[in-house]
Amino acid sequence: MEFAISYPARPDAWQDLVIAEDHGFTHCWFYDSQMIYSDVYVCMALAAERTKKIKLATGVAIPSNRIAPVTAHSIATINQLAPGRTILGIGTGFTGRNTMGLPPVPLGIIREYIQMCRALLRGEEVLYREGARERWIKFLHPNHGYINLKDPIPIYLAANGPKALALTGELADGWLTTLSDPASFKKNLATVEQGATKAGRKLTNLPIAVLSTGCVLRPGESITSPRVVERVGPLAIVALHALWERSAVATDLPSALQDLYSRYDTEYVAKLKTPADRRYLEVHEGHLIYLKPGEEQYVNETLIRSFSLTGTGEEIIARLKALEAVGLKQIVLQVVNNGREMIEEFSREVVAKY
């Protein structure tokens, strides 16, 4: 099992990465969401310069944000700073699109985007289209210290819905998904494998990363203590945001959350001050960073247990073992606040004892 951390991209994230690197964490994923976080490649560059071993990944780049040549050159620039430590994660844009009131990028565009980025990162010529105009393009100076194409850059696809899962099997080098129970995880992995089979690919030891967060409970601490809610609430509440958006991220949500969501929608969202046509601006404020006033009342035990690894160290290890048994390769823990405490806590109680 690999242990990783993730960040809503911010320039000072490297400070926690240096600690994580020394505590057994192997990867860091940086969220790319232009309306609410810092520029992902700036943050990755700072991290690349200050770390030695930890792998750096976009979690995830969105096609509508940058044309494929720009994304390819940006990640290849990070690869120049951190040779062989770079991963390009791509997705349809749950956060980066929802915060602008836009739907996910269609999977047809995702397919073309992955294919173009991969070809460019291999140093190949590709046919680039701009409206009705078509032009062949390639990187002209791959060996002059500007970018690094020599060290391979794997491309992961973030996927939860059936069609995106099948596309992952068809094209991707790795799969990034969200925390679920072992049965749901196994079902989704089977869909990925079916996509690979249909495309004539054989998936051998596919890298799989599961995004979550967590908190190791202290002796006598409640799972809904203020410390726990502050730590895991910003990620857990996103499940209710996903239900509000009718997102594929909510595909496998436990039925027990439906009643909670109904309360959240009628008691909280319906009373927001933003006009209905711009309500997404208020719903997504604090997204994965903090809870807005009043949201904490919906972060109950069911939500915490469903969307975070929270419990004693032994309970967390047992849960990870169950997921590992059905194919999990890497667990990704989001850091929002008290990063050093969280990293050291998981290193001591989970990583060291796994």
Secondary structure, DSSP 8 states (H G I E B T S, - for coil): -EEEEEEE--GGGHHHHHHHHTTT--EEEEE--TTTS--HHHHHHHHHHH-SS-EEEES-B-TTTS-HHHHHHHHHHHHHHSTT-EEEEE---HHHHHTTT-----HHHHHHHHHHHHHHHTT--EEEEETTEEEEE--S-TTTTS---SS---EEEE--SHHHHHHHHHH-SEEEEE---HHHHHHHHHHHHHHHHHTT---SS--EEEEE-EEE--TT--TTSHHHHHHHHHHHTHHHHHHHHT-GGGTT--THHHHHHHHIIIIIGGG-SS-GGGHHHHHTTTTTT---TTGGGG--HHHHHHHSEEE-HHHHHHHHHHHHTTT--EEEEE--SSHHHHHHHHIIIIITT-
